[in-house]
Amino acid sequence: MTRRPLPRILTDSAPVARGREFARSAADSAADVFHPLIMISRGLRRLLAAGRRRWSDTPEDRRGSLLFMAAGTVLAVALVPYGPLLALVTLMGAAAWAGRERPAEVPAGPADAETDRLRALYEALVPYFAIEGDPTPLYAHDGDWESVFSDYEFDETGRPSRFTLKYPPYFTDGDAASRARIEQVLHAKSGRGREYHFAWDEEANQLTLTVLPPLPTDIAAQQFVTTHGETVLGFTDPDAVQRTLPVAAGEATRDEPPVVWRTGLRSTEPHLLVLGRPGAGATTLLRSIALQALFYGDVLVIDGNGTGEYACLAGRTGVMGVETGLSGAMATLEWAAHETERRLITANRARQAGQQAPDDIRWPLWIIIDRPTALAHLAAAEGREDPQRLLQVPLRHGRAAYVTVVVADQIDCAGMLSEPVLTHTRARVVLGPAAPEEVEAVLGAPPHTTPAADVPPGRGYARLGSGPVHRLQVPVTPDPFDDATSEAHRQAVLSLLPERAATVGAAGDAWEVEDTVDAAAMVDTVAAAGTVAAAGTANTASMVDTAGADRTADTEYADDGAVTDEPATPDRTPNPTTTPTPTTTVTPTATPDPIATPATTVPDNTPRTGGAIGVDLLFGGVAPAPPSTPPASQEATVPPERG
């Protein structure tokens, strides 16, 4: 038996939808029109219910007098002119007032679950705040917790998000250990997994606990709005600093409070030390600092890990070198020490002459070292000296020479850092999960928050000099060559990289450079053969002994080419009147390792110096002298002929 099809009016959804919309509109219009009548009816019902309650609550012996007073009132109103009309208007007004829509009543006190939490916090603090002999104890078992807690708030899960408690005046709130015990108890009882800020008011004997919101993790590497000598380490809480920066997060732009590190002659903390766990984001912070420093200075990178995390900087304009081996790192640090001394001597001579320091002295030089303790371990295994010893001059005198040193290492290897590194790096950063004792040992002051167990990469604490301890979130600056990097972050980093440095020795040039052996390969070649013969580049008479012998003193050359024994730093400015050597050839006596012989470029005196540092530059050659503005020509300057 076949079924009959339903009528079209029941199957077509368009008429049904229109009918529902019409009914809804009619109901809304009727509710608006009859709203006063509905309100008066509701009020009359409430007044009648109140009258019945009053009559039932009245004792029976007093109901007769109450009824007589009501009848007399009605009679008086009836005899008064216009009395019934006025009584009706008054009744309608009272009914409208009683029938109005009232807001939902908010409970006056905390709920039962919230009360239990506050009582548990009170009982947990009794052993720490109560002493024997107190005539009026503020804290006692089964005491009045409402007299202790005030201004409390709870989140949607029922855990306290903010409260203020009072403590006895005799509590030793000036003792750090006593404070730490109270903070540990409140952290455990209020709920783990969150960061708490503790504000101690010693004058009023009050402690305010506040749950801190997470710091933003969506800020990628970008060009921040800062002045010369300012570097953004990361971002912190809004009430921690008095400055904000516009940042781009995705497609939106907002203002965030930054942690700004200032360097230069007026800086009280010219060098930085970064410590953290593996994977905490120390390399990301160093990469972010290098990208910001390339806008107004030259950068020298030493990667003690040797994992190629800084390969994106190699060969870029302004990057003087990226060293990953022990020999190259030691040679680079030795050049950095000599360059710092040269800058100091030149600046001193300029001041004595009553002149301003030259531009090449005031051009900042950044020395970024990642994992120096790994290089120290390799040097000890090979019988060499600690490479950290070569950082003594840049650390002690770098501020006057516009040289900034940034050191990063693992917090477990902090004991292997040398004394100059620990003494002269007054700007400190701790990244990753760390105990409060570790944070205090590194920063010199305890944090005012409880460190969380699980934190995102780049999350930690920062302290600049003797200032307060700030929470820190490092901008996302990953390695653009890493396959796990997202495309948005890769493009953000690549957009900040400068152009690659121009190479020299192309076809058709009047001269050719054949010394493609970098500093590390040259030192290995010297160790294998024992001598280096360089035609036309006899700018040094030092012999390198990799078995642990001390390096001999460099032979200095005067401006006229004569050899002098004076230890003073020679003039490294190229002589424009000297004719460049047509062809420069480095002829090692032993075949170097092809893996350890990357190509290098000849340094010039432009604001940006590309490629690895050559051997003649490291041991007495022409040092880079970048002016304040780049010259019109970008052609590489050939070192003058010496000897």
C-alpha positions in Angstrom: 0.0 0.0 0.0 1.6 3.2 -1.1 1.7 6.2 1.2 0.2 9.5 0.2 2.6 12.4 -0.2 2.3 15.0 2.5 0.8 18.4 1.5 3.2 20.8 0.0 2.6 23.3 2.8 4.1 20.8 5.3 7.1 19.8 3.1 8.1 23.3 1.9 10.3 24.9 4.5 10.1 28.5 3.2 6.4 29.1 4.2 7.0 27.5 7.6 10.0 29.7 8.2 8.1 32.8 7.2 5.2 31.8 9.5 7.5 31.3 12.4 9.1 34.7 11.8 5.7 36.3 11.7 4.6 34.7 14.9 7.8 35.7 16.6 7.4 39.3 15.5 3.7 39.3 16.6 4.7 38.0 20.0 7.4 40.6 20.5 5.0 43.4 19.5 2.3 42.1 21.9 4.9 41.9 24.7 5.9 45.5 24.1 2.3 46.7 24.0 1.1 44.8 27.1 4.3 45.2 29.1 2.8 47.9 31.5 -0.3 45.7 32.1 1.9 42.7 32.7 4.1 44.6 35.1 1.0 46.0 37.0 -0.5 42.5 37.2 2.7 41.1 38.6 2.9 43.9 41.2 -0.7 43.3 42.3 0.0 39.6 42.7 3.1 40.4 44.8 1.2 43.0 47.0 -1.6 40.5 47.6 0.9 37.8 48.6 2.7 40.3 50.9 -0.7 41.2 52.5 -1.6 37.5 53.1 1.8 36.9 54.7 1.3 40.0 57.0 -2.2 38.7 58.0 -0.9 35.2 58.7 2.0 36.6 60.8 -0.4 38.8 62.9 -1.5 37.2 66.2 -5.2 36.4 66.5 -5.7 38.8 69.4 -4.5 41.7 67.2 -6.4 40.8 64.0 -9.6 42.6 65.1 -7.8 46.0 65.7 -6.0 45.6 62.4 -9.2 44.9 60.6 -10.9 48.0 62.3 -7.9 50.3 61.2 -8.2 49.0 57.6 -12.0 49.6 57.5 -11.5 53.1 58.9 -8.9 53.9 56.3 -11.2 52.8 53.5 -14.0 54.9 54.8 -11.9 58.0 55.2 -10.6 57.6 51.6 -14.2 57.3 50.3 -15.3 60.5 52.1 -12.4 62.6 50.8 -13.1 64.4 47.5 -11.4 62.5 44.7 -10.2 60.0 47.3 -11.1 56.8 45.4 -9.3 58.1 42.3 -6.2 59.0 44.2 -6.3 55.7 46.0 -6.5 53.9 42.6 -3.6 55.8 41.2 -1.6 55.1 44.3 -2.4 51.4 44.1 -1.4 51.2 40.4 1.9 53.0 41.1 2.7 50.7 44.0 1.8 47.7 41.9 4.1 48.9 39.0 7.0 49.4 41.4 6.5 46.0 43.0 6.1 44.3 39.6 9.3 45.7 38.0 12.0 43.3 36.8 14.6 42.9 39.5 18.2 41.8 38.8 19.2 38.4 40.1 20.4 38.5 43.6 24.2 38.0 44.0 25.2 36.0 47.0 26.7 38.2 49.6 29.6 35.8 50.6 31.6 33.1 48.9 30.0 29.8 47.9 30.5 26.7 50.0 33.4 25.4 47.9 35.1 28.8 48.0 34.6 29.0 51.8 36.3 25.6 52.2 39.3 26.8 50.2 39.8 29.9 52.2 39.4 28.0 55.4 42.0 25.4 54.2 44.4 28.3 53.4 43.8 29.7 56.9 44.5 26.4 58.6 47.6 25.8 56.5 49.1 29.2 57.6 48.4 28.7 61.4 51.8 26.8 62.1 53.7 29.7 60.5 51.8 32.8 61.8 50.8 31.6 65.3 53.1 31.6 68.4 52.6 30.7 72.0 51.8 33.5 74.4 49.9 35.7 72.0 46.9 37.0 74.0 44.8 37.8 70.9 46.1 35.4 68.2 45.1 36.3 64.6 45.8 32.7 63.5 44.5 29.8 65.6 43.0 26.4 64.8 39.3 26.7 64.1 39.7 30.5 64.2 38.0 33.2 62.4 39.3 33.1 58.8 37.0 36.0 57.7 39.1 38.4 59.8 42.2 37.5 57.8 41.1 37.3 54.1 39.8 40.3 52.3 39.2 41.3 48.7 39.2 37.7 47.4 38.4 36.6 43.8 37.9 33.1 42.3 38.2 31.9 38.7 35.7 29.8 36.8 37.3 26.6 38.2 36.7 27.7 41.8 40.4 28.3 42.5 41.5 31.6 44.0 42.8 34.1 41.5 43.5 37.0 43.9 43.2 37.7 47.6 44.8 39.8 50.4 45.5 38.3 53.8 46.7 39.9 57.0 49.6 38.5 59.1 50.8 39.3 62.6 53.2 42.2 63.1 55.7 40.0 64.8 56.2 37.9 61.6 59.7 38.3 60.1 58.6 39.5 56.7 62.0 40.9 56.1 63.6 37.5 56.1 63.8 35.9 52.6 63.6 32.4 54.0 60.4 33.2 56.0 58.8 34.7 52.9 59.7 31.7 50.8 58.0 29.3 53.2 54.8 31.3 53.1 54.9 31.6 49.3 55.5 27.9 49.0 52.5 27.0 51.2 50.2 29.4 49.3 51.4 28.1 46.0 50.7 24.5 46.9 47.2 25.2 48.5 46.0 27.6 45.8 46.7 25.2 42.9 49.8 24.3 41.0 50.4 24.9 37.3 50.0 28.7 37.5 52.3 31.6 38.2 51.7 33.6 41.3 52.9 37.1 42.1 53.4 38.0 45.8 53.3 41.6 46.9 54.4 42.1 50.5 53.2 45.2 52.2 55.5 45.3 55.3 54.0 48.6 56.6 50.4 47.3 56.6 51.3 43.7 57.4 49.4 42.4 54.3 50.3 40.0 51.6 48.5 40.1 48.2 48.5 37.0 46.0 47.7 37.5 42.3 47.6 34.9 39.5 49.6 36.2 36.5 48.3 35.7 33.0 50.6 34.0 30.6 53.0 36.1 28.5 52.3 36.4 24.8 54.1 33.7 22.7 52.8 34.9 19.3 55.3 37.7 18.8 57.8 36.8 16.0 61.1 38.4 15.0 60.7 41.8 13.6 62.3 45.3 13.5 61.3 46.9 16.8 60.9 50.6 17.3 64.1 51.4 19.3 66.9 53.9 19.3 70.6 53.3 18.8 72.0 51.2 21.5 68.7 49.6 22.6 68.1 45.9 22.2 64.8 44.2 23.0 65.4 41.0 25.0 61.7 40.1 25.2 58.4 41.1 26.7 57.1 41.2 30.2 54.1 42.1 32.4 52.3 45.5 31.7 52.8 46.8 35.3 56.6 45.9 35.3 57.9 48.6 33.0 56.7 52.0 32.0 57.1 51.6 28.2 55.3 49.8 25.4 56.3 49.0 21.8 54.0 48.4 18.8 54.5 44.8 17.7 52.9 42.8 14.9 51.3 39.6 16.0 49.8 37.8 13.1 47.7 40.3 11.1 47.1 42.6 14.1 49.3 45.2 15.7 49.2 45.9 19.5 51.3 47.5 22.2 53.4 45.2 24.4 55.7 46.1 27.4 59.3 45.2 26.4 62.5 44.4 28.4 65.0 46.8 26.8 68.7 46.3 27.3 70.9 49.4 26.7 74.5 49.3 25.6 77.2 51.8 24.9 79.3 54.3 26.8 76.6 55.2 29.3 75.5 51.6 30.0 76.0 50.2 33.4 75.5 46.7 32.2 77.3 46.5 28.8 77.5 42.7 28.6 74.9 39.9 28.9 74.9 36.4 30.2 72.2 33.9 29.3 71.7 30.6 31.1 69.1 28.0 30.6 68.2 24.3 30.1 68.7 22.6 26.7 65.8 23.7 24.5 64.9 26.6 26.7 65.5 29.2 23.9 69.0 30.6 24.7 70.0 30.2 21.0 66.8 31.9 19.9 67.6 34.9 22.1 71.1 35.1 20.8 69.8 34.9 17.2 67.3 37.7 18.0 70.0 39.9 19.5 72.3 39.3 16.4 69.5 40.3 14.0 68.9 43.5 16.0 72.6 44.4 16.3 73.1 44.1 12.5 71.1 47.3 12.0 73.8 49.4 13.6 77.0 47.3 14.1 79.1 44.3 13.2 78.6 40.9 14.6 81.1 38.1 15.4 79.5 34.7 16.2 81.1 31.7 17.8 79.0 28.6 18.0 80.4 26.3 20.6 77.8 23.7 19.9 78.9 23.3 16.3 75.3 22.5 15.2 75.0 25.2 12.6 72.3 27.2 14.4 73.8 30.4 13.1 74.4 29.3 9.5 71.8 31.8 8.3 74.2 34.6 9.3 77.2 33.3 7.5 78.3 35.5 4.6 75.9 38.3 5.4 76.8 41.9 5.3 77.9 43.0 8.8 78.6 39.4 10.0 82.4 39.3 10.3 82.5 35.6 10.9 80.6 32.5 12.2 83.1 30.1 13.8 82.2 26.6 15.0 85.6 25.0 15.5 88.1 25.4 18.4 91.0 26.7 16.3 88.8 29.3 14.5 87.2 30.3 17.7 90.5 30.9 19.5 91.9 32.8 16.5 88.7 34.9 16.3 88.8 35.7 20.0 92.4 36.7 19.8 91.6 39.1 17.0 88.7 40.5 19.1 91.1 41.1 22.0 93.6 42.9 19.7 90.8 44.9 18.1 89.5 46.0 21.5 93.0 47.2 22.5 93.4 49.0 19.2 90.1 50.8 19.7 91.1 51.9 23.2 94.5 53.2 22.1 92.9 55.1 19.1 90.2 56.6 21.3 92.8 57.6 23.9 94.9 59.3 21.3 91.9 61.2 19.9 90.9 62.4 23.4 94.4 63.5 24.2 94.4 65.5 20.9 91.1 67.1 21.8 89.3 65.4 18.9 86.4 63.1 18.6 87.0 59.4 18.3 87.1 58.1 14.7 84.0 56.6 13.1 85.5 53.1 13.0 86.0 53.2 16.8 82.4 54.3 17.5 81.0 51.6 15.2 79.7 48.9 17.6 81.2 45.4 17.6 79.2 42.5 19.0 80.8 39.3 20.1 78.2 36.6 20.5 79.4 33.3 22.0 77.2 30.2 22.5 78.4 27.4 24.8 82.0 28.6 25.6 82.3 25.8 28.2 82.1 23.3 25.3 85.1 25.0 23.7 86.8 25.0 27.0 86.4 21.3 27.4 87.8 20.7 23.9 90.7 23.0 24.6 91.5 21.1 27.8 91.4 17.8 26.0 93.9 19.1 23.4 96.1 20.7 26.0 95.3 24.3 24.9 94.4 27.3 27.0 90.8 28.1 27.9 89.3 30.3 25.1 87.4 32.2 27.8 90.7 33.8 28.8 90.7 35.7 25.6 87.4 37.4 26.6 89.1 39.2 29.5 90.0 42.3 27.5 86.6 42.7 25.7 84.7 42.2 28.9 86.7 44.6 31.0 87.3 47.3 28.5 84.6 46.7 25.9 82.3 49.5 27.0 84.8 52.2 26.3 85.7 50.5 22.9 82.0 50.0 21.8 82.5 46.3 22.1 79.6 44.2 23.5 79.9 40.6 24.6 76.9 38.2 24.8 77.5 34.8 26.3 75.1 31.9 26.5 75.5 28.5 28.1 73.6 25.8 30.0 72.8 26.5 33.6 74.3 23.1 34.6 77.7 24.3 33.2 77.6 27.7 35.0 80.4 26.6 37.3 82.8 26.2 34.3 82.4 29.8 33.3 85.5 31.9 33.9 85.8 34.7 36.5 85.7 37.6 34.0 82.5 36.2 32.4 80.7 36.0 35.7 82.0 39.3 37.0 81.5 41.6 34.0 78.1 40.3 32.7 75.8 42.3 34.9 72.8 41.8 32.6 71.5 38.3 33.3 68.8 36.1 31.7 67.5 32.7 32.9 65.4 30.7 30.5 63.4 27.5 31.0 62.2 25.8 34.1 64.4 26.5 37.1 64.1 26.4 40.8 63.8 29.6 42.8 67.3 29.0 44.3 68.8 28.7 40.8 67.1 31.9 39.6 68.4 33.7 42.7 71.9 32.4 42.3 72.1 33.6 38.6 70.2 36.9 38.9 71.4 37.9 42.4 67.8 38.4 43.6 64.8 36.1 44.0 61.9 36.4 41.6 58.6 37.8 43.0 56.7 35.0 41.2 56.6 31.2 41.5 58.4 29.6 38.6 56.1 27.2 36.7 57.1 23.7 36.0 56.0 23.7 32.3 56.9 26.8 30.3 57.1 27.5 26.6 60.4 28.0 24.9 61.9 31.4 25.5 60.2 31.9 28.8 62.3 32.9 31.8 63.4 35.8 33.9 65.7 38.8 33.2 67.5 41.3 35.5 69.5 44.3 34.2 72.1 45.3 36.7 70.7 46.0 40.1 67.1 46.5 38.8 64.1 44.3 39.6 63.5 40.8 38.3 61.2 40.7 35.3 59.3 37.9 33.7 60.5 37.5 30.1 59.2 35.9 26.9 61.7 35.9 24.0 60.4 36.7 20.5 60.1 33.7 18.3 63.3 33.7 16.2 63.9 30.2 14.9 66.5 28.9 12.5 65.2 29.6 9.0 67.0 26.5 7.7 65.3 24.2 10.1 62.6 22.0 8.5 60.4 22.3 11.6 60.2 26.1 11.3 56.8 27.4 10.1 56.8 29.4 6.9 55.6 32.6 8.6 58.5 32.5 11.1 61.0 31.6 8.4 60.0 34.6 6.3 60.1 36.8 9.4 63.7 35.9 10.1 64.8 36.0 6.4 63.3 39.5 6.0 65.6 40.8 8.8 68.8 39.3 7.4 71.0 41.7 5.5 72.2 41.1 2.0 75.0 38.7 1.3 78.5 40.3 1.2 80.0 40.9 -2.2 82.8 38.4 -3.2 86.1 39.4 -4.7 88.4 37.6 -7.1 85.9 37.3 -10.0 86.9 36.9 -13.6 88.3 40.1 -15.2 89.5 41.7 -11.9 93.0 43.1 -11.9 94.0 40.9 -9.0 92.9 37.5 -7.6 92.6 36.1 -4.1 93.5 32.5 -3.6 93.6 32.3 0.2 90.3 30.5 0.6 91.5 28.9 3.7 89.7 30.3 6.8 91.3 30.9 10.2 90.5 27.5 11.5 91.9 25.7 8.5 95.0 27.9 8.5 95.8 27.1 12.1 95.4 23.4 11.3 97.7 23.7 8.4 100.3 25.4 10.5 100.0 22.6 13.0 100.5 20.0 10.3 103.3 21.6 8.4 104.9 23.9 11.0 105.2 26.9 8.7 103.2 29.0 6.4 104.7 30.7 3.4 102.5 33.5 2.1 103.8 35.5 -0.9 103.2 39.2 -0.6 101.4 38.9 2.8 104.3 38.9 5.2 102.4 40.9 7.8 103.2 38.7 10.8 106.1 36.7 12.2 104.1 34.6 14.7 104.2 30.8 14.8 101.2 28.8 16.1 102.0 25.7 18.0 98.8 23.7 18.6 100.5 21.3 21.0 100.2 23.8 23.8 103.2 26.1 23.2 102.6 29.8 23.7 102.1 32.0 20.7 105.2 34.2 19.9 104.8 37.9 19.9 103.6 39.4 16.7 106.1 41.4 14.6 104.8 44.8 14.1 105.2 46.8 10.9 105.6 50.5 10.6 103.8 52.6 8.0 106.9 52.7 5.7 107.2 48.9 5.7 110.1 48.6 8.1 110.0 46.1 10.9 109.9 47.5 14.4 109.9 45.8 17.8 107.6 48.3 19.5 104.6 46.6 21.0 102.3 49.5 20.1 99.3 48.7 17.9 100.1 49.7 14.3 98.0 51.9 12.2 95.5 49.6 10.4 94.1 52.1 8.0 94.9 51.2 4.4 97.3 53.6 2.6 95.5 54.9 -0.5 98.8 55.7 -2.2 100.0 52.2 -2.1 99.5 50.1 -5.2 97.6 46.8 -4.4 99.3 43.6 -5.0 98.0 42.1 -8.2 97.9 38.5 -7.0 97.9 37.2 -3.4 98.6 33.6 -2.9 98.7 31.5 0.3 100.8 28.4 -0.3 100.5 26.0 2.6 103.1 23.2 2.9 100.4 20.7 3.7 97.1 20.0 2.0 94.3 21.2 4.2 91.1 19.3 4.8 88.7 20.1 2.1 85.8 20.1 4.5 87.4 22.7 6.8 88.3 25.1 3.9 85.2 27.2 3.2 85.6 30.2 1.0 86.2 33.6 2.6 86.0 37.2 1.4 88.5 39.9 1.8 87.3 42.4 4.4 86.8 46.0 3.4 86.3 49.3 5.2 82.6 49.6 4.5 80.0 49.6 7.2 79.4 45.9 6.6 82.1 43.3 6.4 81.1 40.0 4.9 82.7 36.5 5.0 85.0 34.8 7.5 87.9 36.6 9.0 91.1 36.1 7.0 94.5 35.1 8.5 96.1 38.4 7.6 93.3 40.2 9.4 93.6 38.1 12.5 97.4 38.5 13.0 98.2 42.1 12.3 96.6 42.9 9.0 94.2 45.6 8.1 91.4 45.8 10.7 87.9 46.7 9.7 87.2 50.4 10.0 83.5 50.8 9.2 82.4 54.5 8.9 79.1 55.8 10.1 77.6 55.8 6.5 78.4 53.4 3.7 80.4 54.7 0.8 78.9 55.1 -2.6 81.0 52.3 -4.1 80.6 48.8 -2.8 83.8 47.5 -4.3 86.1 45.6 -1.8 89.2 47.4 -0.7 92.4 45.4 -1.4 94.8 45.3 1.5 98.0 47.3 0.7 101.2 45.7 -0.1 103.5 45.3 2.9 107.1 44.3 3.2 
